[in-house]
Amino acid sequence: MSDQKIFMPSQPLKPGDRYGVLSGFDPGTRTLEAGFQIAPPFKPLPVDIVFDKDIPVTLRDGVTIHVDVLRPVGTEKVPVIVAWSPYGKSQGTATSVTGVFGLVGLDNEIVSGLEKFEGPDPAYWCAQGYAICNPDIRGVADSDGDSVLWDRQEGRDCYDLIEWLAVQDWCTGKVAMSGTSYLAVSQWFTAAEQPPHLAAINPWEGVSDVYRDLVMRGGMPDHGFARQLRDYSFWGNGRKEDIIAEADRYPLMNELWENKIPQFEKINVPAYVVASYSNTLHTAGTFRAWRRIASEEKWLRIHNTQEWPDYYDEAHTEDLRRFFDHFLKGENNGWEQTPRVRYSVLDLEGRDRVEIPADQFPPAEVASTKYYLDGRSRTLDLAVPSVEATAGYTVGANPDAVSFVVRFDQETVLVGYPKAHLWVEAQGFDDMDLFLLVQKLDAYGTPLQQFTVPNQGARIHDLTERGASILRYKGADGRLRVSLRHLDEKLSTDDIPVHSFDRIEKLSPGEIVDIEVDLLPIGLAFHPGEQLRLVISGRSILGTMMPGIREYTPANSGQHIIHTGGEHASYLQLPVMDA
């Protein structure tokens, strides 16, 4: 497998907007006294903190990485929380990060600036009797080796760091992990290695399959964010993995991509998993990992915003502390009474419901219900249309989409996993890139949307009009390249189709094939008179997932035909809550 990896030169760490004021290599121990403020926008420290900077840690293959440890002053031993990512150890003070906070509407004074980007803030956790470890991982900054991107190698490396931390004279031997995005993904890989001293994990939204979630979602080479991650997150003295070149060389699932899927069945540590319906990068991966990890003690909370406001929210931080206090400090604080699932139902009209308790996801009261497409009336109905019909569009034309609508005459709540089962045909080409979206419409047919961040000003409107889908929720989307429609029979269920992505099956002229398309999980309420619209298009309906990245150009030509009714009864399967 290692000979399938492709590397490119990295670039040395250098001062600039992407790195914080403490990024320079400066080994040693110092004490940051209560009231210390790293820069004016940030929160002063509430307690004295010992700051061990650039400590060398040698991994099993001889590679040396450097870590920062921030811990409470005193002789009492404490547990430690690891924030594993390639982002600089002190990137919390970088203008690139403070700018992101400002963009989404967060005030930088809610954190100390000593945290890793998307990681736990030492100001809070040290005051609660925890240490924080911020590593520069393999190949990053002054750490040795070549960096890899979301790989089982990272799990082995973090295993070695955890076992090193556990035997330090200030540590109780209990280690946890926390963080969002990259810091969440690394937890799947690390926990699968089963380090003996890893006591709990807290993955707060992150991919769990690099092929399916990042570089080839739906089998399409949509590399926009992967390119940004590769080019701007790994700076060091060695080489870095070129995941774009790998995707170009290996467009089908192989050993390289399998190695970038955590071994979920080996994750047995207590887990507090946080997810949302709206993060088009992280949602599918977080729910997949939640379903598949073997942990008997696992909790899921599904929130209704974007991950950064949720992660740094005071109440949610306190909730996480209860989890860690229970599993790292042995406190009998009633955490085990916390519902195993707490989900949200979006309303998109200002009446979201959150923290709804359940024993499972989807809740037991949910029934998978088929709504059949009718190409004549362009409606969705519970009955199969008796007459076969088609609906379609010419690629690049206006319109370049077809849609189907159902109006609900009573309160209807959807919670769970939607999917589409479609009979499709390509005319004038041998393949189809299809994009699907399930929208909520009001009683007058107007699409309803919701910003996921506190900032709802003009700039966010501009950014999210045709992209930056993580910042504005417009509905549950899915996509599939039809030549990669083959299903993995072992992993697929009736609710969640999983494609094998290991073979190409092109379309012949006149051939009608059935496909299954998984859509992102949903929690959505419809009031009497409101409508649901299924959109099928040959272009990316939501645009890019992040601001400022390159938009994917689909490989489409000719006409796309959707067959409905009779022997070709296409349907949208929805998770309907029993009224």
Residue pairs with C-beta under 8 A, 6 or more apart in sequence:
1 255
1 256
1 259
4 246
4 250
4 254
4 255
4 256
5 148
5 241
5 246
5 256
6 241
6 242
6 245
6 246
6 249
7 146
7 239
7 240
7 241
7 242
8 239
8 240
8 241
8 242
8 245
9 239
9 240
10 139
10 147
10 234
10 235
10 236
10 237
10 238
10 239
10 240
11 235
11 236
12 235
12 236
12 237
13 19
13 23
13 88
13 140
13 141
13 142
13 235
13 236
14 235
15 23
15 24
17 94
17 95
17 96
18 88
18 91
18 94
18 96
18 232
18 235
19 88
19 90
19 91
19 94
20 88
20 90
20 91
20 92
20 93
20 94
20 97
20 113
21 38
21 39
21 90
21 93
22 38
22 53
22 68
22 89
22 90
22 93
22 114
23 88
23 89
23 90
23 91
23 141
25 54
25 66
25 141
25 142
26 53
26 54
27 53
27 54
27 55
27 56
27 66
28 52
28 53
28 54
29 50
29 51
29 52
29 53
30 50
30 51
30 53
31 48
31 49
31 50
31 51
31 73
32 45
32 48
32 49
32 50
32 51
32 70
33 45
33 48
34 44
34 45
34 46
34 47
34 48
35 44
35 45
36 44
36 45
36 49
37 43
37 44
37 45
38 93
38 112
38 113
38 114
39 93
39 113
41 98
41 108
41 109
41 113
42 93
42 108
42 109
42 111
42 112
42 113
43 109
43 110
43 111
43 112
43 113
43 121
43 123
44 112
45 112
45 114
45 123
45 126
46 123
46 127
47 72
47 73
47 126
47 127
48 72
48 73
49 70
49 71
49 72
49 73
49 114
49 122
49 123
49 126
50 69
50 70
50 71
50 72
50 73
50 170
51 68
51 69
51 70
52 68
52 69
52 70
52 71
53 68
54 66
54 67
54 68
54 142
55 66
55 67
55 68
55 69
56 64
56 65
56 66
57 64
57 65
57 66
57 67
57 135
57 160
57 161
57 164
58 64
59 65
59 138
59 156
59 157
59 160
59 161
60 156
60 160
63 138
63 143
63 144
63 145
63 157
64 143
64 144
65 135
65 136
65 137
65 138
65 143
65 144
65 145
65 157
65 161
66 89
66 135
66 136
66 141
66 142
66 143
67 89
67 133
67 134
67 135
67 136
67 161
68 89
68 90
68 133
68 134
68 135
69 80
69 131
69 132
69 133
69 134
69 165
70 114
70 122
70 126
70 131
70 132
70 134
71 78
71 80
71 126
71 131
71 132
71 170
72 78
72 126
72 127
72 129
72 130
72 131
76 129
77 169
77 170
77 171
77 172
78 129
78 130
78 131
78 170
78 171
78 172
79 129
79 130
79 131
79 171
79 172
79 174
79 175
79 176
79 199
79 324
79 328
79 329
80 130
80 131
80 132
80 133
80 165
80 171
80 174
80 175
80 176
81 120
81 125
81 130
81 131
81 132
81 133
81 175
81 176
81 177
81 178
81 324
82 133
82 135
82 158
82 161
82 162
82 165
82 175
82 176
82 177
82 178
83 115
83 116
83 118
83 119
83 120
83 132
83 133
83 134
83 135
83 177
83 178
83 179
83 183
84 135
84 137
84 154
84 158
84 161
84 177
84 179
84 183
84 186
84 187
84 190
85 116
85 117
85 118
85 119
85 137
85 179
85 181
85 182
85 183
85 186
86 137
86 139
86 140
86 147
86 182
86 233
86 234
87 116
87 117
87 118
87 182
87 233
88 94
88 116
88 117
88 136
88 140
88 141
89 116
89 134
89 135
89 136
89 141
90 113
90 114
90 116
90 134
91 97
91 116
91 117
92 111
92 112
92 113
92 114
92 115
92 116
92 117
92 119
92 121
93 113
94 117
97 117
98 108
100 308
101 107
101 108
101 308
102 108
102 455
103 455
103 459
103 460
103 547
104 306
104 308
104 309
104 453
104 454
104 455
104 471
105 309
105 453
105 454
105 455
105 456
106 308
106 309
106 312
106 454
110 312
111 121
111 123
111 312
112 121
112 122
112 123
114 121
114 122
114 123
114 132
115 121
115 122
115 123
115 132
115 134
116 134
116 179
116 183
118 179
118 180
118 181
118 182
118 183
118 307
118 308
118 311
119 132
119 134
119 178
119 179
119 180
119 183
120 132
120 178
120 179
121 132
121 312
122 132
124 317
125 131
125 132
126 132
128 321
129 329
130 324
130 328
131 170
131 171
133 161
133 165
135 143
135 161
136 142
136 143
137 143
137 147
137 154
137 157
138 144
138 145
138 146
138 147
138 148
138 153
138 154
138 157
139 145
139 146
139 147
139 148
139 234
139 236
139 238
139 239
139 240
140 147
140 234
140 235
140 236
141 235
141 236
142 236
142 237
143 236
144 237
144 238
145 238
146 238
146 239
146 240
146 241
147 234
147 236
147 238
147 239
147 240
147 241
148 154
148 241
149 210
149 229
149 230
149 234
149 240
149 241
149 243
149 260
150 182
150 185
150 186
150 189
150 207
150 210
150 214
150 260
151 189
151 241
151 259
151 260
152 189
152 192
152 193
152 259
152 260
152 262
152 263
154 186
154 189
154 190
155 186
155 189
155 190
155 191
155 192
155 193
155 262
156 193
158 177
158 186
158 189
158 190
158 193
158 195
159 190
159 193
159 194
159 195
159 198
162 175
162 190
162 195
162 197
162 198
163 195
163 196
163 197
165 171
165 175
165 197
166 173
166 174
166 175
166 196
166 197
167 173
172 328
173 197
174 197
174 199
174 327
174 328
174 329
175 195
175 197
175 198
175 199
176 198
176 199
176 200
176 201
176 202
176 324
176 327
176 328
177 183
177 186
177 187
177 190
177 191
177 198
177 200
177 201
177 202
177 203
178 187
178 201
178 202
178 204
178 320
179 186
179 187
179 202
179 204
179 311
180 204
180 205
180 206
180 307
180 308
180 311
181 205
181 206
181 281
181 282
181 307
182 206
182 233
183 204
183 206
184 203
184 204
184 205
184 206
184 282
184 286
185 203
185 206
185 207
185 208
185 285
187 201
187 202
187 203
187 206
188 203
188 206
188 208
188 262
188 264
188 267
188 289
188 293
189 262
190 198
190 201
191 198
191 201
191 262
191 266
191 267
191 268
191 269
191 271
191 293
192 262
192 263
192 264
192 266
192 267
193 266
194 266
194 268
194 269
198 269
199 269
199 270
199 327
199 328
200 269
200 270
200 271
200 272
200 323
200 324
200 327
200 328
201 267
201 269
201 270
201 271
201 272
202 271
202 272
202 273
202 274
202 320
202 323
202 324
203 271
203 273
203 274
203 286
203 289
204 273
204 274
204 307
204 310
204 311
205 274
205 275
205 276
205 279
205 282
205 283
205 286
205 307
206 282
206 285
206 286
207 213
207 214
207 281
207 282
207 284
207 285
208 261
208 262
208 264
208 285
208 286
208 288
208 289
209 260
209 261
209 285
209 288
210 243
210 257
210 260
210 261
211 253
211 257
211 260
211 261
211 501
212 284
212 285
212 499
212 501
213 281
213 282
213 284
213 285
214 225
214 226
214 229
214 243
214 281
215 221
215 222
215 223
215 226
215 243
215 244
215 246
215 247
216 222
216 247
216 251
216 501
217 284
217 479
218 433
218 478
218 479
218 480
218 481
218 484
218 499
218 517
219 480
219 481
219 483
219 484
219 499
219 501
220 433
220 479
220 481
220 552
220 554
220 555
221 247
221 248
221 251
221 552
222 540
222 552
223 244
223 247
223 550
223 552
224 544
224 545
224 546
224 549
224 550
224 551
224 552
225 281
225 544
225 545
225 546
225 549
226 243
226 244
226 247
227 244
227 549
227 550
228 546
228 548
228 549
229 243
230 240
230 241
230 242
230 243
230 244
234 240
234 241
246 256
250 256
250 257
252 501
252 502
252 503
252 504
253 500
253 501
253 502
254 502
262 289
264 289
264 292
264 293
264 294
265 292
265 294
266 294
267 289
267 293
267 294
267 295
268 293
268 294
268 295
268 296
269 295
270 295
270 297
270 298
270 323
270 327
271 293
271 295
271 297
271 298
271 299
272 298
272 299
272 301
272 320
272 323
273 286
273 289
273 290
273 298
273 299
273 300
273 301
274 286
274 300
274 301
274 302
274 303
274 307
274 310
274 311
274 316
275 282
275 283
275 286
275 287
275 290
275 300
275 301
275 302
275 303
275 521
276 282
276 283
276 302
276 303
276 304
276 305
276 306
276 307
276 310
276 452
277 283
277 302
277 304
277 344
277 346
277 473
277 476
277 520
277 521
277 522
277 523
277 524
278 304
278 306
278 452
278 469
278 470
278 473
279 286
279 306
279 307
279 452
279 470
280 469
280 470
280 477
280 520
280 542
280 545
281 470
281 545
281 546
282 307
283 520
283 521
284 518
284 520
284 521
287 361
287 417
287 521
290 298
290 300
290 361
297 336
298 340
299 323
299 338
299 339
299 340
299 341
299 342
300 340
300 341
300 342
300 343
300 361
301 319
301 341
301 342
301 343
301 355
302 341
302 342
302 343
302 344
302 361
302 523
303 310
303 316
303 344
303 354
304 344
304 346
304 352
304 354
304 452
305 452
305 453
306 452
306 453
306 470
306 471
308 453
309 453
309 454
310 316
311 317
322 333
322 334
322 335
322 338
323 335
323 338
325 331
325 333
325 335
326 332
326 333
326 335
326 336
327 335
339 357
339 358
339 359
340 358
340 359
340 360
341 357
341 358
341 359
341 360
341 361
341 363
342 354
342 355
342 356
342 357
342 358
343 356
343 358
343 361
343 363
343 415
343 523
344 352
344 353
344 354
344 355
344 356
344 523
345 352
345 353
345 356
345 413
345 415
345 523
345 524
345 525
346 352
346 450
346 473
346 523
346 524
346 525
347 353
347 525
348 440
348 448
348 449
348 450
348 473
348 524
349 442
349 448
351 525
353 525
358 364
361 415
361 416
361 521
362 415
362 416
362 417
362 495
362 575
363 415
363 416
363 577
365 577
365 578
366 415
366 416
366 575
366 576
366 577
366 578
367 575
367 576
367 578
368 416
368 494
368 495
368 573
368 574
368 575
368 576
369 382
369 573
369 574
369 575
369 576
370 382
370 571
370 572
370 573
371 380
371 381
371 382
371 406
371 571
371 572
371 573
371 574
372 380
372 381
372 382
372 383
372 384
372 385
372 564
372 565
372 569
372 570
372 571
373 380
373 385
373 391
373 404
373 422
373 534
373 562
373 564
373 570
373 571
373 572
374 380
374 381
374 385
374 389
374 404
374 564
374 565
375 385
375 389
375 390
375 391
375 562
375 563
375 564
375 565
376 385
376 387
376 389
376 564
378 391
378 402
378 403
378 404
378 405
379 404
379 405
379 406
380 404
380 405
380 406
380 532
380 534
380 572
381 406
384 565
384 566
384 569
385 564
385 565
385 566
385 569
386 565
386 566
387 565
387 566
388 563
388 564
388 565
388 566
388 567
388 568
389 563
389 564
389 565
390 425
390 561
390 562
390 563
390 564
391 402
391 404
391 561
391 562
391 564
392 402
392 427
392 559
392 560
392 561
392 562
393 399
393 400
393 401
393 402
393 537
393 538
393 559
393 560
394 400
394 558
394 559
395 429
395 538
395 556
395 557
395 558
395 559
395 560
396 538
396 556
400 537
400 538
400 539
401 535
401 536
401 537
401 538
401 539
401 541
402 535
402 536
402 537
402 562
403 533
403 534
403 535
403 536
404 533
404 534
404 572
405 441
405 531
405 532
405 533
405 534
406 531
406 532
407 529
407 530
407 531
408 526
408 527
408 528
408 529
408 530
408 531
408 532
409 528
409 529
410 528
410 579
411 525
411 526
411 527
411 528
411 579
412 525
412 526
412 576
412 577
412 579
413 524
413 525
413 526
413 576
413 577
414 522
414 523
414 524
414 525
414 526
414 574
414 575
414 576
414 577
415 522
415 523
415 575
415 577
416 495
416 521
416 522
416 575
417 495
417 496
417 518
417 519
417 521
417 522
417 575
418 438
418 476
418 519
418 521
418 522
418 572
418 573
418 574
418 575
419 478
419 495
419 496
419 497
419 516
419 517
419 518
419 519
419 572
419 573
420 436
420 478
420 516
420 517
420 519
420 534
420 536
420 570
420 571
420 572
420 573
421 514
421 515
421 516
421 570
421 571
421 573
422 434
422 514
422 515
422 517
422 536
422 562
422 570
423 512
423 513
423 514
423 562
423 563
423 564
423 568
423 569
423 570
424 432
424 434
424 482
424 512
424 513
424 514
424 515
424 560
424 561
424 562
424 563
425 507
425 510
425 511
425 512
425 513
425 560
425 561
425 563
426 432
426 482
426 507
426 558
426 559
426 560
426 561
427 509
427 558
427 559
427 560
427 561
428 557
428 558
428 559
429 507
429 556
429 557
429 558
430 483
430 506
430 507
430 508
431 481
431 482
431 483
431 506
431 507
431 555
431 556
432 481
432 482
432 507
432 538
432 556
432 560
433 479
433 480
433 481
433 482
433 538
433 554
433 555
433 556
434 479
434 480
434 481
434 482
434 515
434 517
434 536
434 537
434 538
434 560
435 477
435 478
435 479
435 536
435 537
435 538
435 539
435 540
435 541
435 542
435 554
436 477
436 478
436 479
436 517
436 519
436 534
436 535
436 536
436 537
436 541
437 474
437 475
437 476
437 477
437 534
437 535
437 537
437 541
437 542
438 475
438 476
438 477
438 519
438 522
438 532
438 533
438 534
438 535
438 572
439 447
439 448
439 474
439 475
439 532
439 533
439 534
439 535
440 447
440 448
440 475
440 524
440 526
440 530
440 531
440 532
440 533
441 447
441 448
441 530
441 531
441 532
441 533
442 448
442 530
442 531
443 529
443 530
443 531
445 531
447 474
447 475
447 533
449 472
449 473
449 474
450 472
450 473
451 460
451 464
451 471
451 472
451 473
452 470
452 471
452 472
452 473
453 460
453 471
460 471
460 472
463 471
463 547
464 471
464 472
466 543
467 542
467 543
467 544
467 545
467 546
467 547
467 549
467 551
468 543
468 544
468 545
468 546
468 547
469 477
469 542
469 543
469 544
469 545
470 545
470 546
471 547
474 542
476 519
476 520
476 521
476 522
476 524
477 519
477 520
477 541
477 542
478 517
478 518
478 519
478 520
479 517
479 540
480 499
480 515
480 517
481 555
482 507
482 513
482 515
483 504
483 505
483 506
483 507
484 499
484 501
484 503
484 504
484 505
485 499
485 505
485 513
485 515
485 516
486 499
486 500
486 501
486 502
486 503
486 505
487 497
487 498
487 499
487 500
487 516
488 498
488 499
488 500
491 498
492 498
492 516
495 573
495 575
496 518
497 516
497 517
497 518
498 518
507 513
512 563
512 568
514 568
522 574
522 575
526 532
532 574
534 572
535 541
536 560
536 562
538 554
538 556
538 560
539 554
539 556
540 551
540 552
540 554
543 551
544 550
544 551
544 552
562 570
563 570
564 570
